[in-house]
Amino acid sequence: MAFPSPAILFYSKAMTDPTPPVAERRPHSFTTHGVTIEDPYAWLKDPKYPEVTDPDVLAYLEAENAYFERVMAPHQPLVDTLYEEMKARIKEDESSVPQKDGDWLYWTAFETGGQYRKWWRKPVAGGPDELLLDEPALAEGKEYFRLGAFAISNNGQLLAYAIDDSGAERFEVRVKDLTTGEHLPEVIPGMLSEIVWTADDTGFLYGVANDQWRTDNARFHRLGTPVADDVELFHEDDEGYRVAVAETSDRQWIVIGTGDHVTSEVRLLPTNDPFATPILVAPRKEGREYDVDAHDGTLFIHTNDTDPMWRLCTASLDAPGEWHELIPADPHFYMTGVECYRDFFVVEGRRDGLDQIAIHRYDAPTVPQPITFPEASYAAGLGDNPEYDVTTLRLGYESMVTPGTVYDYDVATGGLTVLKVQEIPAGYDAAGYRTERLKITVRDGTQVPVSIVYPAGFQRDGSQPLFLYAYGAYGYAIPPGFSTGRLSLLDRGFAYAIAHIRGGDDLGQQWYHDGKLEKRTNTFNDFVDVAKGLIEQGWTSAGRIATAGRSAGGELMGAIVNSDPDLWGAVIADVPFVDVLNTMLDADLPLTPGEWPEWGNPIEDRAAFDLIRSYSPYDNVVAQDYPPMFISGGLNDPRVTYWEPAKWAAKLRSSKTDDNVLLLKTNMGAGHGGKSGRFESLREAAEEHAFVLWQLGISG
């Protein structure tokens, strides 16, 4: 007779025991740069990953999930209340505003009760609605479903799309004949890219993920031929770079881009001849990023080659490497993108941290026609504008008090036409809320912007709860946008603040650079100092702050609970990147080589090793009191592997000196984004909100 291991016996007991499961400590150590690191929870990484079959690993995760269910069971009525609130604010039969592309109008729509959308079109000249893709049917019976690339052929007769039904982000491409409704026989597995059709619609370009989950190629698939015969048009040899495919706005050029977090390189192929010799715009130069659009034989090159605020250059196709400055860098305007149309081009960016959109004429390129918006703090940007020859632009706009609004902007007159305002069936009155943009001075004298929304009548006497959110990595700015889920906190007396900390590019690319590599700790310090500044201004008090972060934002959560545990009343760490040192030392992990420009390479660089070791949340867990914590992970997550939150939770359990609740929930059938489906994701949000309210002593 086979007997289970002691670990499984322990976890089986934990299934019915009210005490939390405690993972075994198993001796494990390694030495790097002469430093020996003890890691007694290294066994939680299944050696067969990406398959996870180790019975001890699965038993521990299941025990933690069972403990999570037991602890949250008494609060299920609150979860249900929050879920119903959030659901009631969503228009169940929501649909997008139709947009013209060629001879068709395209839109998406949810049906009442539907978790996933359907994709529709109808002829511009008139005719019946046509169902292009039925996501609910594709997702039926699946624990997880996500639609990736979606590309309709130029003649409108074919649809190539990609789906992921595990959360592992390895998509399967299928092709549907829209004239018959039937699928073509070819199926392409393992795709991780966009899809770009050639001009004659005989095939398309795409990229496949290799064994390290890295897209190092651009391939051409000709319809009707075996996938095994697909032609690799470009291959990237640098293991830190990834390849992407796209198309210029005029649809004349296929863009093959490759790069890492700090360097990029672009090649162009004519859409009518994908086997032509690629045009290299400019060879890679470390630290230089650029992207390219095209208009009437001229390349428009958006680049940071001379300034982290970026500038716009032009070049001819005959001499693509000879760049001529068109719009110089501006110390107060961070240029984030450029898009070309037949009669004008659009420059997007942020002026002193606030979104800006401006029209530029080709005959007067340096004279902008700005699009103005009424509020002092907001998020705005170009929407879906698929056609090159247009006189109006589709825009999106929202703020922390203004629901999402879709506009058409008349380029000739400057007029804005409201096409749709986000409908909130349960009701919403913006007059019941206030929003401000603050600046808080942090320890090194830098002023960090903070966007905050709060209910009218909020008392700034330190007694009120506050929810503080940030991300702070990869140059990703968190926009001060609208959230229906957030209303459940505001209506219970919370203020909700977004800290625009360094590590994001909220104030420009230098803002990003000042929160990465050797300056990484600025991100953590900014967040802590913003919290202290809000306390000083009377927004809340220590222990009355709930906070949350996802992925690299989860790393932020791990750092701040180690450094300043008394500030936080509840902490949500979703798929947290907390085992930073181990991950950056493991060159065999899919993402690691490409991440070294972001975090440093501790394998080759002793200084990077020492710095990462000094802040890596897992490595810096100590015997101290920690705040109540809700940690989540995804078994199929290829970005932050499941063992990072699992190891962190295990180490916290064995080290912390308090009786505060610590929960670990692992989605056993999902990946980095959590559960799929709009209502399932709402339920996860409701669980997290319920945890916050419970821990801060706020009744439902």
Solvent accessible surface area in square Angstrom, and as a share of the most:
residue,aa,sasa,rsa
1,M,207,0.93
2,A,98,0.76
3,F,163,0.68
4,P,65,0.41
5,S,39,0.25
6,P,102,0.64
7,A,1,0.00
8,I,41,0.21
9,L,107,0.53
10,F,84,0.35
11,Y,2,0.01
12,S,61,0.40
13,K,126,0.53
14,A,6,0.05
15,M,70,0.31
16,T,117,0.68
17,D,32,0.16
18,P,111,0.70
19,T,81,0.47
20,P,46,0.29
21,P,0,0.00
22,V,71,0.41
23,A,4,0.03
24,E,64,0.29
25,R,152,0.56
26,R,76,0.28
27,P,139,0.87
28,H,89,0.40
29,S,56,0.36
30,F,52,0.22
31,T,88,0.51
32,T,28,0.16
33,H,60,0.27
34,G,72,0.70
35,V,25,0.14
36,T,74,0.43
37,I,13,0.07
38,E,120,0.54
39,D,2,0.01
40,P,16,0.10
41,Y,1,0.00
42,A,23,0.17
43,W,36,0.12
44,L,0,0.00
45,K,71,0.30
46,D,2,0.01
47,P,118,0.75
48,K,135,0.57
49,Y,44,0.17
50,P,112,0.70
51,E,111,0.50
52,V,21,0.12
53,T,72,0.42
54,D,41,0.21
55,P,83,0.52
56,D,15,0.08
57,V,0,0.00
58,L,45,0.22
59,A,13,0.10
60,Y,0,0.00
61,L,0,0.00
62,E,80,0.36
63,A,0,0.00
64,E,0,0.00
65,N,29,0.15
66,A,25,0.19
67,Y,19,0.07
68,F,2,0.01
69,E,106,0.48
70,R,70,0.26
71,V,29,0.17
72,M,6,0.03
73,A,59,0.46
74,P,98,0.62
75,H,38,0.17
76,Q,69,0.31
77,P,91,0.57
78,L,27,0.13
79,V,1,0.01
80,D,58,0.30
81,T,60,0.35
82,L,0,0.00
83,Y,19,0.07
84,E,100,0.45
85,E,48,0.21
86,M,1,0.00
87,K,53,0.22
88,A,47,0.36
89,R,19,0.07
90,I,40,0.20
91,K,55,0.23
92,E,42,0.19
93,D,72,0.37
94,E,39,0.18
95,S,45,0.29
96,S,47,0.31
97,V,33,0.19
98,P,56,0.35
99,Q,30,0.13
100,K,81,0.34
101,D,36,0.19
102,G,40,0.38
103,D,110,0.57
104,W,54,0.19
105,L,46,0.23
106,Y,42,0.16
107,W,36,0.13
108,T,22,0.13
109,A,18,0.14
110,F,29,0.12
111,E,95,0.43
112,T,104,0.61
113,G,47,0.45
114,G,16,0.15
115,Q,54,0.24
116,Y,35,0.13
117,R,89,0.32
118,K,32,0.13
119,W,56,0.20
120,W,61,0.21
121,R,7,0.02
122,K,67,0.29
123,P,35,0.22
124,V,67,0.38
125,A,109,0.84
126,G,51,0.49
127,G,42,0.40
128,P,114,0.72
129,D,82,0.43
130,E,49,0.22
131,L,65,0.32
132,L,1,0.01
133,L,4,0.02
134,D,37,0.19
135,E,9,0.04
136,P,45,0.29
137,A,61,0.47
138,L,33,0.16
139,A,6,0.05
140,E,137,0.62
141,G,86,0.83
142,K,78,0.33
143,E,132,0.59
144,Y,14,0.05
145,F,3,0.01
146,R,103,0.38
147,L,28,0.14
148,G,28,0.27
149,A,6,0.05
150,F,53,0.22
151,A,17,0.13
152,I,41,0.21
153,S,4,0.03
154,N,70,0.36
155,N,79,0.40
156,G,6,0.06
157,Q,89,0.40
158,L,23,0.11
159,L,0,0.00
160,A,0,0.00
161,Y,0,0.00
162,A,0,0.00
163,I,7,0.04
164,D,3,0.01
165,D,74,0.39
166,S,41,0.26
167,G,1,0.01
168,A,30,0.24
169,E,7,0.03
170,R,93,0.34
171,F,13,0.06
172,E,53,0.24
173,V,1,0.00
174,R,65,0.24
175,V,2,0.01
176,K,26,0.11
177,D,30,0.16
178,L,16,0.08
179,T,93,0.54
180,T,89,0.52
181,G,38,0.37
182,E,116,0.52
183,H,87,0.39
184,L,48,0.24
185,P,123,0.78
186,E,18,0.08
187,V,67,0.38
188,I,3,0.02
189,P,85,0.53
190,G,19,0.18
191,M,1,0.00
192,L,27,0.14
193,S,26,0.17
194,E,104,0.46
195,I,11,0.06
196,V,10,0.06
197,W,11,0.04
198,T,2,0.01
199,A,48,0.37
200,D,93,0.48
201,D,12,0.06
202,T,53,0.31
203,G,0,0.00
204,F,0,0.00
205,L,0,0.00
206,Y,1,0.00
207,G,1,0.01
208,V,26,0.15
209,A,7,0.06
210,N,36,0.18
211,D,127,0.66
212,Q,88,0.39
213,W,4,0.01
214,R,25,0.09
215,T,4,0.03
216,D,12,0.06
217,N,3,0.02
218,A,0,0.00
219,R,75,0.27
220,F,5,0.02
221,H,0,0.00
222,R,102,0.37
223,L,38,0.19
224,G,68,0.66
225,T,46,0.27
226,P,82,0.52
227,V,41,0.24
228,A,100,0.78
229,D,94,0.49
230,D,22,0.11
231,V,65,0.37
232,E,81,0.36
233,L,35,0.17
234,F,27,0.11
235,H,82,0.37
236,E,5,0.02
237,D,124,0.64
238,D,63,0.33
239,E,94,0.42
240,G,11,0.10
241,Y,18,0.07
242,R,75,0.27
243,V,6,0.04
244,A,60,0.47
245,V,4,0.02
246,A,48,0.37
247,E,66,0.29
248,T,4,0.02
249,S,26,0.17
250,D,21,0.11
251,R,87,0.32
252,Q,105,0.47
253,W,40,0.14
254,I,0,0.00
255,V,18,0.10
256,I,1,0.01
257,G,17,0.16
258,T,6,0.03
259,G,15,0.15
260,D,38,0.20
261,H,54,0.24
262,V,33,0.19
263,T,3,0.02
264,S,21,0.14
265,E,7,0.03
266,V,7,0.04
267,R,46,0.17
268,L,0,0.00
269,L,1,0.01
270,P,27,0.17
271,T,8,0.04
272,N,121,0.62
273,D,63,0.33
274,P,15,0.09
275,F,98,0.41
276,A,30,0.23
277,T,118,0.69
278,P,48,0.30
279,I,48,0.24
280,L,66,0.33
281,V,1,0.01
282,A,5,0.04
283,P,84,0.53
284,R,83,0.30
285,K,129,0.54
286,E,159,0.71
287,G,42,0.40
288,R,38,0.14
289,E,34,0.15
290,Y,7,0.03
291,D,63,0.33
292,V,18,0.10
293,D,13,0.07
294,A,1,0.01
295,H,28,0.13
296,D,127,0.66
297,G,42,0.40
298,T,43,0.25
299,L,0,0.00
300,F,11,0.05
301,I,0,0.00
302,H,6,0.03
303,T,0,0.00
304,N,17,0.09
305,D,49,0.26
306,T,94,0.55
307,D,46,0.24
308,P,44,0.28
309,M,23,0.10
310,W,23,0.08
311,R,33,0.12
312,L,0,0.00
313,C,0,0.00
314,T,24,0.14
315,A,4,0.03
316,S,52,0.34
317,L,38,0.19
318,D,139,0.72
319,A,31,0.24
320,P,20,0.13
321,G,48,0.47
322,E,108,0.48
323,W,43,0.15
324,H,112,0.50
325,E,91,0.41
326,L,39,0.19
327,I,27,0.13
328,P,75,0.47
329,A,30,0.24
330,D,45,0.23
331,P,107,0.67
332,H,107,0.48
333,F,27,0.11
334,Y,14,0.05
335,M,3,0.01
336,T,57,0.33
337,G,19,0.18
338,V,23,0.13
339,E,57,0.26
340,C,0,0.00
341,Y,2,0.01
342,R,116,0.42
343,D,61,0.31
344,F,3,0.01
345,F,0,0.00
346,V,1,0.00
347,V,4,0.02
348,E,43,0.19
349,G,4,0.03
350,R,38,0.14
351,R,101,0.37
352,D,88,0.45
353,G,10,0.09
354,L,35,0.17
355,D,24,0.12
356,Q,52,0.23
357,I,2,0.01
358,A,15,0.11
359,I,1,0.01
360,H,11,0.05
361,R,86,0.31
362,Y,57,0.22
363,D,133,0.69
364,A,38,0.30
365,P,29,0.18
366,T,86,0.50
367,V,98,0.56
368,P,68,0.43
369,Q,50,0.22
370,P,81,0.51
371,I,7,0.04
372,T,104,0.61
373,F,26,0.11
374,P,120,0.75
375,E,49,0.22
376,A,85,0.66
377,S,5,0.03
378,Y,15,0.06
379,A,14,0.11
380,A,15,0.12
381,G,18,0.17
382,L,34,0.17
383,G,37,0.36
384,D,88,0.46
385,N,18,0.09
386,P,37,0.23
387,E,37,0.17
388,Y,50,0.19
389,D,77,0.40
390,V,25,0.15
391,T,96,0.56
392,T,56,0.33
393,L,0,0.00
394,R,26,0.09
395,L,2,0.01
396,G,28,0.27
397,Y,9,0.03
398,E,54,0.24
399,S,0,0.00
400,M,6,0.03
401,V,15,0.09
402,T,34,0.20
403,P,17,0.11
404,G,22,0.21
405,T,9,0.05
406,V,40,0.23
407,Y,31,0.12
408,D,31,0.16
409,Y,6,0.02
410,D,48,0.25
411,V,6,0.03
412,A,88,0.68
413,T,109,0.63
414,G,35,0.33
415,G,33,0.32
416,L,65,0.32
417,T,79,0.46
418,V,82,0.47
419,L,65,0.32
420,K,52,0.22
421,V,76,0.43
422,Q,61,0.27
423,E,87,0.39
424,I,17,0.09
425,P,72,0.45
426,A,64,0.49
427,G,47,0.45
428,Y,55,0.21
429,D,96,0.50
430,A,45,0.35
431,A,72,0.56
432,G,32,0.31
433,Y,28,0.11
434,R,113,0.41
435,T,40,0.23
436,E,54,0.24
437,R,61,0.22
438,L,25,0.12
439,K,122,0.52
440,I,8,0.04
441,T,81,0.47
442,V,8,0.04
443,R,144,0.53
444,D,82,0.43
445,G,50,0.48
446,T,32,0.19
447,Q,96,0.43
448,V,0,0.00
449,P,1,0.01
450,V,0,0.00
451,S,0,0.00
452,I,0,0.00
453,V,0,0.00
454,Y,18,0.07
455,P,24,0.15
456,A,45,0.35
457,G,62,0.60
458,F,19,0.08
459,Q,108,0.48
460,R,106,0.39
461,D,99,0.51
462,G,16,0.16
463,S,61,0.39
464,Q,44,0.19
465,P,7,0.04
466,L,0,0.00
467,F,12,0.05
468,L,0,0.00
469,Y,47,0.18
470,A,0,0.00
471,Y,34,0.13
472,G,3,0.03
473,A,1,0.00
474,Y,68,0.26
475,G,15,0.14
476,Y,121,0.46
477,A,17,0.13
478,I,28,0.14
479,P,63,0.40
480,P,10,0.06
481,G,9,0.09
482,F,24,0.10
483,S,36,0.23
484,T,19,0.11
485,G,16,0.15
486,R,24,0.09
487,L,7,0.03
488,S,0,0.00
489,L,0,0.00
490,L,3,0.02
491,D,86,0.44
492,R,43,0.16
493,G,19,0.18
494,F,0,0.00
495,A,0,0.00
496,Y,26,0.10
497,A,0,0.00
498,I,4,0.02
499,A,2,0.01
500,H,7,0.03
501,I,2,0.01
502,R,16,0.06
503,G,1,0.01
504,G,1,0.01
505,D,17,0.09
506,D,10,0.05
507,L,51,0.25
508,G,0,0.00
509,Q,10,0.04
510,Q,82,0.36
511,W,26,0.09
512,Y,12,0.05
513,H,60,0.27
514,D,29,0.15
515,G,0,0.00
516,K,8,0.03
517,L,58,0.29
518,E,123,0.55
519,K,81,0.35
520,R,1,0.00
521,T,48,0.28
522,N,32,0.16
523,T,0,0.00
524,F,14,0.06
525,N,43,0.22
526,D,0,0.00
527,F,0,0.00
528,V,3,0.02
529,D,17,0.09
530,V,0,0.00
531,A,0,0.00
532,K,82,0.35
533,G,9,0.08
534,L,0,0.00
535,I,44,0.23
536,E,146,0.66
537,Q,88,0.39
538,G,12,0.11
539,W,0,0.00
540,T,1,0.01
541,S,37,0.24
542,A,60,0.46
543,G,29,0.28
544,R,67,0.24
545,I,0,0.00
546,A,0,0.00
547,T,0,0.00
548,A,12,0.10
549,G,1,0.01
550,R,85,0.31
551,S,17,0.11
552,A,1,0.01
553,G,0,0.00
554,G,0,0.00
555,E,0,0.00
556,L,0,0.00
557,M,0,0.00
558,G,0,0.00
559,A,9,0.07
560,I,0,0.00
561,V,0,0.00
562,N,24,0.12
563,S,74,0.48
564,D,33,0.17
565,P,25,0.15
566,D,114,0.59
567,L,17,0.09
568,W,7,0.03
569,G,8,0.08
570,A,0,0.00
571,V,0,0.00
572,I,1,0.01
573,A,0,0.00
574,D,12,0.06
575,V,5,0.03
576,P,0,0.00
577,F,15,0.06
578,V,0,0.00
579,D,1,0.00
580,V,0,0.00
581,L,1,0.00
582,N,29,0.15
583,T,15,0.08
584,M,2,0.01
585,L,34,0.17
586,D,34,0.18
587,A,41,0.32
588,D,123,0.64
589,L,17,0.08
590,P,25,0.15
591,L,36,0.18
592,T,0,0.00
593,P,12,0.08
594,G,17,0.16
595,E,19,0.08
596,W,43,0.15
597,P,30,0.19
598,E,2,0.01
599,W,5,0.02
600,G,9,0.09
601,N,28,0.14
602,P,0,0.00
603,I,68,0.35
604,E,144,0.65
605,D,64,0.33
606,R,111,0.40
607,A,72,0.56
608,A,12,0.09
609,F,0,0.00
610,D,60,0.31
611,L,46,0.23
612,I,1,0.00
613,R,95,0.35
614,S,69,0.45
615,Y,14,0.05
616,S,0,0.00
617,P,0,0.00
618,Y,4,0.02
619,D,36,0.18
620,N,43,0.22
621,V,13,0.07
622,V,74,0.43
623,A,81,0.62
624,Q,42,0.19
625,D,75,0.39
626,Y,3,0.01
627,P,8,0.05
628,P,13,0.08
629,M,1,0.01
630,F,4,0.02
631,I,0,0.00
632,S,14,0.09
633,G,2,0.02
634,G,0,0.00
635,L,21,0.10
636,N,46,0.24
637,D,0,0.00
638,P,12,0.07
639,R,107,0.39
640,V,7,0.04
641,T,8,0.05
642,Y,2,0.01
643,W,8,0.03
644,E,3,0.01
645,P,1,0.01
646,A,1,0.00
647,K,6,0.03
648,W,0,0.00
649,A,0,0.00
650,A,2,0.01
651,K,38,0.16
652,L,0,0.00
653,R,33,0.12
654,S,53,0.34
655,S,28,0.18
656,K,35,0.15
657,T,85,0.49
658,D,24,0.13
659,D,150,0.78
660,N,59,0.30
661,V,33,0.19
662,L,4,0.02
663,L,0,0.00
664,L,1,0.00
665,K,24,0.10
666,T,7,0.04
667,N,14,0.07
668,M,63,0.28
669,G,12,0.12
670,A,2,0.02
671,G,1,0.01
672,H,27,0.12
673,G,57,0.55
674,G,6,0.06
675,K,74,0.31
676,S,18,0.11
677,G,12,0.12
678,R,35,0.13
679,F,11,0.05
680,E,61,0.27
681,S,49,0.32
682,L,24,0.12
683,R,77,0.28
684,E,32,0.14
685,A,34,0.27
686,A,0,0.00
687,E,26,0.12
688,E,33,0.15
689,H,25,0.11
690,A,0,0.00
691,F,0,0.00
692,V,1,0.00
693,L,0,0.00
694,W,73,0.26
695,Q,42,0.19
696,L,13,0.07
697,G,70,0.67
698,I,30,0.15
699,S,97,0.63
700,G,61,0.59
